[in-house]
Amino acid sequence: MKKLNIAIVGLGNIGSYLFQYLNLNKKILSKKNNCIPNVKYVSAKRKNKKRKFKIKKDQWLTNYIDATIKKDVDLIVELIGGAEGPAKKLVFNALKNKKHVVTANKALIAKYGDQLSKIAESNNVNLEFEASVCGGVPIIRSLKEGLIANKIRKVYGIFNGTSNYILSSMDKQNKNFKDVLMDAQKLGYAESNPTADLNGDDVSSKLKILSSLCFNSFLNSNIHVEGIKDIDKEDIDYANSLGYKIKLLGFSEQIKNNIYQRVHPTLVKNNSHVATIDGVLNAVIVEGSPVGQSIIQGAGAGAEATTSALISDISSILRGNVKFPFSISSKERKKLKFNNISERNFSAYLRFEVKDISGVLSNITNIFSRNKVSIKRLIQNPKKNKGTSSIIIITHSSKDKALNKIIKIVSKKKFIVSKPKLIRIDDY
């Protein structure tokens, strides 16, 4: 039986789990793929760190970049992370030196995927990145293979477990944002610095990759991104009273010849499938023809889920398949038009915290009228003990730029006591 020599670079939680998994499951993986996965080398920042497994002396690479030039390395698994620095250097060098690469690095693929795919294609090697999007949810292989017959028109869903855990815990446990974030960090669901999860950057990277695969286009950074930091318990409660849940969603859709990419908190109907996805789970919904709608959900992060995706990619290479990283050749991928969402129409939830004085409501509704945004529903909730009032407005479908203009105008009024909120609604 043939043998494929593997170098694992990066031995954090995921790298360590993968190393042990490959050693424990070598026999069954060899049988399933008719090729032996052999972990030849490993490399990490600290050689002397205490680990639960043994690394043979001749397995350790002091300089990680040596993996790219060793003749007895066929495949490099990059688990360093980050779009720049050692991860970038390793993957570029590996592909240039005709080594297959498997990575879980969404930031790297979202930024340099186009360049890396061209190098992989010209050297007839694989660049696989199933683990970079939604952990154990096999969405990339589904788009490349299972849904290959389909013309995709839209992909959307919950792509970040940390933000989903925070929003669903605020809803279910009656806790505020700060307390739930602390819980998530203690449980290991959120990093000590969770900025990329909370501000939408993590979802943005994943969405760029999915867009490219769905629409056979090059990666594009024209993407609207908002995070969940401004969502508070009152927003969650008002959403519930209106029949909605709040989720951080990523959307990419083709309308005529334009692509729109957006990441933002969204009100979804509480009887929709997306509304039921709680905790750290991810869910990806693909709409295309002839299949209609497909939903794939599962664990979006963690060593076990990520290893599941990494093994899928490694197995593809064990079978001797050399494929285009983005489904089709770089020569065939298109430069499509990616538009911003300012001219798109959305229904929206707007919340204004105001001084409880006469004339405020008519002032606000006049601003809506002047900007040609019609009001579908209005709730006024006075807080007598504070001398303030909450005004909640649900709009009919209106231009995004008009909705944002209203927020800008109202936020400057003297009767406003805190930053107004705008959350788009997905009514489908």
DASULDA-V542204 format. One record per backbone hydrogen bond with DSSP energy under -0.5 kcal/mol. NH is the residue of the N-H (numbers start at 1). CO is the residue of the C=O. Records with the same first field share a line. If there is no record, write none. Layout:
NH: CO / CO
This chain:
2: 34
4: 36
5: 3
6: 38
7: 75
8: 41
9: 7 / 77
10: 8 / 43
16: 12
17: 13
18: 14
19: 15
20: 16
21: 17
22: 18
23: 19
24: 20
25: 21
26: 23
29: 25
30: 26
31: 27
32: 28
33: 29
34: 30
35: 30
36: 2
37: 35
38: 4 / 36
39: 37
40: 6 / 38
41: 6
42: 59
43: 8
47: 45
49: 46
59: 56
60: 56 / 57
61: 42
62: 60
64: 62
66: 63
67: 64
68: 65
69: 66
70: 66
73: 70
74: 5
75: 5
76: 100
77: 7
78: 76 / 102
79: 9 / 77
87: 84
88: 84
89: 85
90: 86
91: 87
92: 88
93: 89
94: 90
95: 91
96: 92
97: 93
98: 95
99: 94
100: 74
101: 126
102: 76
103: 128
104: 78
106: 104
109: 105
110: 106
111: 107
112: 108
113: 109
116: 112
117: 113
118: 114
119: 115
120: 116
121: 117
122: 118
123: 119
124: 121
125: 120
128: 101
132: 129
133: 130
134: 132
136: 299
137: 134
138: 136
139: 137
142: 138
143: 139
144: 140
145: 141
146: 141
147: 142
148: 145
150: 147
151: 289
152: 150 / 214
153: 287
154: 287
155: 252
156: 285
157: 250
158: 283
159: 157
164: 160
165: 161
166: 162
167: 163
168: 164
169: 165
170: 166
171: 167
172: 168
173: 169
174: 170
180: 176
181: 177
182: 178
183: 179
184: 180
185: 181
186: 182
187: 183
188: 185
189: 184
190: 184
194: 192
197: 194
198: 194
199: 195
202: 196
204: 200
205: 201
206: 202
207: 203
208: 204
209: 205
210: 206
211: 207
212: 208
213: 209
214: 210
215: 211
216: 212
217: 212
218: 334
223: 221
224: 261
225: 223
226: 263
228: 198
229: 198
231: 228
235: 232
236: 232
237: 233
238: 234
239: 235
240: 236
241: 237
242: 238 / 239
243: 240
244: 239
245: 268
247: 245 / 266
249: 247 / 264
250: 157
251: 262
252: 155
253: 260
254: 153
255: 253 / 258
256: 254
258: 255
259: 337
260: 253
261: 339
262: 251
263: 224
264: 249
266: 247
267: 424
268: 245 / 266
269: 426
270: 243
272: 269
276: 272 / 273
277: 274
278: 276
281: 278
282: 298
283: 158
284: 296
285: 156
286: 284 / 294
287: 154
288: 292
289: 151
292: 288
293: 291
294: 286
296: 284
298: 282
300: 280
306: 302
307: 303
308: 304
309: 305
310: 306
311: 307
312: 308
313: 309
314: 310
315: 311
316: 312
317: 313
318: 314
319: 315
320: 317
321: 316
322: 320
323: 321
327: 324
328: 326
332: 329
333: 329
334: 216
336: 334
337: 257
338: 336
339: 259 / 337
343: 340
344: 341
346: 398
347: 425
349: 423
350: 348 / 393
351: 421
352: 391
354: 352 / 389
355: 415
356: 387
357: 355
360: 357
363: 359
364: 360
365: 361
366: 362
367: 363
368: 364
369: 365
370: 366
371: 367
372: 369
373: 368
374: 372
376: 394
377: 394
379: 392
381: 390
382: 380
383: 388
384: 382
386: 383
387: 383
388: 383
389: 354
390: 381
391: 352 / 389
392: 379 / 390
393: 350 / 391
394: 377
395: 348 / 393
396: 374
398: 346
400: 344
401: 342
402: 399
403: 399
404: 400
405: 401
406: 402
407: 403
408: 404
409: 405
410: 406
411: 407
412: 408 / 409
413: 410
416: 413
417: 353
418: 353
421: 351
423: 349
424: 265
425: 347
426: 267
427: 425
